[in-house]
Amino acid sequence: MADEEERNYPTITVFRNQYQLSEWPRLPQISDHWIFYYPLHDSDCFTYTKMEQGYDLWIHKATAKGKKKYWGMEEGTLEIIPLTSVFDYQSVKKEIFERMNSFGARTSDTR
């Protein structure tokens, strides 16, 4: 994501991925953290599409290589949020958990 380097403030990335669980060889262990983290940065295995102007809301879809490498991951949604907007219980609930829950509704209309 191109403008990631241009930020001069701390951010948090909230994301939700969809997997084909039949592709998992076993339950993930702590050492398998890369299955969840690296899809945000692996442009060889994913295509990234910005969904809304004015928001850092992205869809990433796995290529055939990505599906195999990342245990059946199909696609995901991510949003980059300024950490300055998260400062108490209510803002954590709203800015992180409510956004994560709304990912399906916000992106399903554009597919």
Buried (B, 14 or more C-beta within 10 A) or exposed (E): BEEEEEEEEEBBBBBBBBBEEEEEEEEEEEEEEEBBEBBBEBEEBBEBEEBEEEEBBBBBBBBEEBBEBBBBBBBBBBBBBEEEEBEEEEEBEEBBEEBBEEBEEBBEEEE
